[in-house]
Amino acid sequence: MTIKAPATVGMAIEDVDTPCLLIDLDSFERNVEIMGQFTKEKGLRLRAHAKTHKSSDIAIYQIEKGGACGVCCQKVSEAEALVGGGVRDVLISNQVVAPKKIERLAALATRARMLVCVDGLGNIGDLSAAAESSGAIIECLVEIEVGGNRCGVEPGEPAVRLAKAADAASGLRFSGLQAYQGSAQHIHDFTERKAAIDAAVSVVARTVDMLQAEGLHCDIVAGAGTGTGTYYFESASGVYTELQCGSYIFMDADYQSVLDDTGKGIGEFENSLFIYTSVMSKARVGKAVCDAGLKALSVDSGPPVIFDRDDVTYLEPSDEHGLIDDPGNVLTLNEKLMLIFGHCDPTVNLYDWFVCVRNGRVEALWPVTARGMCL
Amino acid sequence: MTIKAPATVGMAIEDVDTPCLLIDLDSFERNVEIMGQFTKEKGLRLRAHAKTHKSSDIAIYQIEKGGACGVCCQKVSEAEALVGGGVRDVLISNQVVAPKKIERLAALATRARMLVCVDGLGNIGDLSAAAESSGAIIECLVEIEVGGNRCGVEPGEPAVRLAKAADAASGLRFSGLQAYQGSAQHIHDFTERKAAIDAAVSVVARTVDMLQAEGLHCDIVAGAGTGTGTYYFESASGVYTELQCGSYIFMDADYQSVLDDTGKGIGEFENSLFIYTSVMSKARVGKAVCDAGLKALSVDSGPPVIFDRDDVTYLEPSDEHGLIDDPGNVLTLNEKLMLIFGHCDPTVNLYDWFVCVRNGRVEALWPVTARGMCL
């Protein structure tokens, strides 16, 4: 089945069908501009994370207008969609270990610059064999565990061993380190967050030095930051060379609640992505029900917030409904609301279309190119 | 982009790509058979809820082999997908209030028997106008609030007023009541759950009697139960005539934890749906990482359970990873695991394909026909 778009270009925003993803283009473009400027001033590369948007339109925009050198993604199938959409420099910031997936990665490497993370010796051998047989080069970043509590080997010696193996393997190139301190992104307190990143930076620096002593240069030291909250620590570290920010283009409620050193919210990026929803029941006094529930937004970081309204509150989702507290009974049937949701990446993955609006009209429809691509 | 299937028919289960949805056909067929027998013995109609599977293959199977009279769904776009797939009797167990959606519902009613829930007078007028102009009949169930804490008018007089309006409106037919006690489905204690359903049954019975006294017969009294846990109360009530069970075909971890009157788990249905996942990193001692995270399963009802393994535990998801506790370091790279997830409906909605297996081989690939259809 083809998924019908919820809007047509030129349509007034009030006529857009719901629930859907709505991009405020002015805010989106400002977010892209700010991060592009920031990385340029710091002399860093920006490799924007496409796991956030899964869209080749947005990836190309980030590269052409927002100073990005390329993108990251997490899955081979996402990389296929992005390369198919015209992106020519893609890091799969993840391990690719299944034989069939390795074959597909090697095939992609004949069409675009492809990089991948490694954290095991056997995997390096498998990647090398596939690269050799496709005649392409696959670039490898050795992933080190720096508090992300996920993939990656220990920094120091274990990382050096893998780097040497990648450097020696035919068909592969050792290009540097992946050192993503994922969990620090969501530490809301400034001092604790800085301490977490400082600890990561110090072990990364030591590993870079050990590699250098072996004649292995890290062109890329990556993984720093995402949306907001940490990327300015890593950019000031003198160690990281590539930022992998993703959520900065959209923001979400959880990143928005991260605090700066004065205890205030970090304000450089604006919410540019919303769920557009309609009131579909006003049968009960003091309550309303909207058409966006668990299949329209991810609640792993908490329920959504209703944008620009302090008179009504989204209470809880069920599969296809959102229960709204409406103490003043101000909402009316078919009234539209904009929701800021807790976590943008898994929410975007639910939709096939971004409806892009400016000045109250639909200006563009962008497909979520890699929606559902988890292989 | 078309989403590639993770398997081909005839493939050995070990060769299926991950993460994906896996149906154990033997268990699935037994579940369908048991519910079909149960409703037949009780003299009730089964209107299986297609919001769970969003698949016209499964809907047709439930009707042809599992005794269902038709299906429910929650969205007009789902109904379009199901009618397009050959289903001829569909209740949208939800309100349809947006003008364009009402038009599409009226168009569907020219191709299939279409029923919808109503909880407002204005909506009845809008549905009537659209039905008249399409020349079709739309059947209406008046939805009453019986503890679901969502849509629906109060039982008694408010319901009677709406029923009279639907009965009088041209193009519409009053067909009965929708009375879904959604929240009781997940009360894990038997006595509390029975009390919640008994309270609902009593107000439903009173409303049916009041309608009868006005000459309005309820052919359908529906909404009873889902997966398990409550449907046997409603079926014994003598009031409900149609069961809307959905999750019984698959089961999930949350329904599986509902207890019977002896304090034991309710055992009539088997887990037949799994996330198939692979170990993609074994870089750290005592831990493993699999390829199924927040974009591969919904965690609104808690993290998944690893099927048939007591030596390893799924700890927590990130967007594309699942962190696994592996204290004995027994897992190996590319090893496959089956996950029972907390909540089947929003998880199924993440995928385009069901991979159906029997005796270790892929027997069929069923598209998730209405995946992502939320309009």
Contacts between the chains, C-beta under 8 A, distances in Angstrom:
chain1	res1	chain2	res2	distance
A	1	B	81	5.6
A	1	B	84	7.6
A	1	B	367	7.4
A	1	B	369	5.7
A	1	B	370	7.0
A	1	B	371	7.7
A	1	B	373	7.5
A	3	B	372	5.5
A	3	B	373	6.8
A	4	B	77	7.2
A	4	B	375	7.1
A	6	B	375	5.9
A	17	B	98	7.2
A	17	B	100	6.5
A	17	B	101	7.7
A	17	B	375	5.1
A	18	B	98	7.4
A	18	B	375	7.4
A	19	B	374	5.5
A	19	B	375	7.6
A	20	B	375	7.7
A	51	B	319	6.4
A	51	B	320	7.1
A	74	B	319	7.1
A	74	B	320	4.3
A	75	B	320	6.6
A	77	B	4	7.3
A	81	B	1	5.6
A	84	B	1	7.6
A	94	B	280	7.7
A	94	B	320	6.5
A	94	B	321	7.9
A	95	B	280	5.1
A	95	B	281	5.2
A	95	B	289	8.0
A	97	B	278	7.8
A	97	B	280	5.2
A	97	B	281	7.6
A	97	B	333	5.6
A	97	B	334	6.0
A	98	B	17	7.2
A	98	B	18	7.4
A	98	B	278	6.1
A	98	B	280	7.7
A	98	B	334	5.9
A	99	B	334	7.8
A	100	B	17	6.5
A	101	B	17	7.7
A	119	B	281	5.7
A	119	B	283	4.0
A	120	B	281	7.4
A	120	B	282	7.0
A	120	B	283	6.1
A	120	B	333	6.7
A	122	B	333	6.8
A	123	B	333	7.4
A	143	B	283	7.8
A	145	B	283	7.3
A	145	B	284	6.5
A	149	B	323	6.6
A	150	B	281	7.5
A	150	B	289	5.8
A	150	B	318	6.4
A	150	B	321	5.4
A	150	B	323	6.3
A	151	B	280	7.5
A	151	B	281	4.0
A	151	B	283	6.1
A	151	B	289	5.3
A	151	B	321	7.1
A	152	B	281	7.8
A	152	B	283	6.0
A	152	B	284	7.8
A	153	B	283	4.8
A	153	B	284	7.8
A	154	B	284	8.0
A	182	B	318	6.7
A	278	B	97	7.8
A	278	B	98	6.1
A	280	B	94	7.7
A	280	B	95	5.1
A	280	B	97	5.3
A	280	B	98	7.7
A	280	B	151	7.5
A	281	B	95	5.3
A	281	B	97	7.6
A	281	B	119	5.7
A	281	B	120	7.4
A	281	B	150	7.5
A	281	B	151	4.0
A	281	B	152	7.7
A	282	B	120	7.0
A	283	B	119	4.0
A	283	B	120	6.0
A	283	B	143	7.8
A	283	B	145	7.3
A	283	B	151	6.1
A	283	B	152	5.9
A	283	B	153	4.8
A	284	B	145	6.5
A	284	B	152	7.7
A	284	B	153	7.8
A	284	B	154	8.0
A	289	B	95	8.0
A	289	B	150	5.8
A	289	B	151	5.3
A	291	B	374	7.7
A	292	B	374	8.0
A	294	B	298	6.7
A	294	B	300	5.7
A	294	B	343	7.6
A	294	B	345	7.6
A	294	B	346	4.5
A	295	B	345	7.3
A	295	B	346	5.4
A	295	B	349	5.0
A	295	B	374	5.7
A	296	B	374	5.4
A	298	B	294	6.7
A	298	B	298	8.0
A	299	B	300	5.6
A	300	B	294	5.7
A	300	B	299	5.6
A	300	B	300	7.5
A	300	B	317	7.8
A	317	B	300	7.8
A	318	B	150	6.4
A	318	B	182	6.7
A	319	B	51	6.3
A	319	B	74	7.1
A	319	B	345	5.0
A	319	B	346	6.3
A	320	B	51	7.1
A	320	B	74	4.3
A	320	B	75	6.6
A	320	B	94	6.5
A	320	B	374	7.3
A	321	B	94	7.9
A	321	B	150	5.4
A	321	B	151	7.1
A	323	B	149	6.6
A	323	B	150	6.3
A	333	B	97	5.6
A	333	B	120	6.7
A	333	B	122	6.7
A	333	B	123	7.4
A	334	B	97	6.0
A	334	B	98	5.9
A	334	B	99	7.9
A	343	B	294	7.7
A	345	B	294	7.6
A	345	B	295	7.3
A	345	B	319	5.0
A	346	B	294	4.5
A	346	B	295	5.4
A	346	B	319	6.3
A	349	B	295	4.9
A	349	B	350	7.1
A	350	B	349	7.2
A	350	B	350	7.5
A	350	B	372	6.5
A	350	B	374	7.7
A	351	B	372	6.8
A	352	B	372	5.8
A	367	B	1	7.4
A	369	B	1	5.8
A	370	B	1	7.1
A	371	B	1	7.8
A	371	B	372	7.5
A	372	B	3	5.6
A	372	B	350	6.6
A	372	B	351	6.9
A	372	B	352	5.9
A	372	B	371	7.5
A	372	B	372	7.6
A	373	B	1	7.5
A	373	B	3	6.8
A	374	B	19	5.5
A	374	B	291	7.7
A	374	B	292	8.0
A	374	B	295	5.7
A	374	B	296	5.5
A	374	B	320	7.3
A	374	B	350	7.7
A	375	B	4	7.1
A	375	B	6	5.9
A	375	B	17	5.1
A	375	B	18	7.4
A	375	B	19	7.6
A	375	B	20	7.7
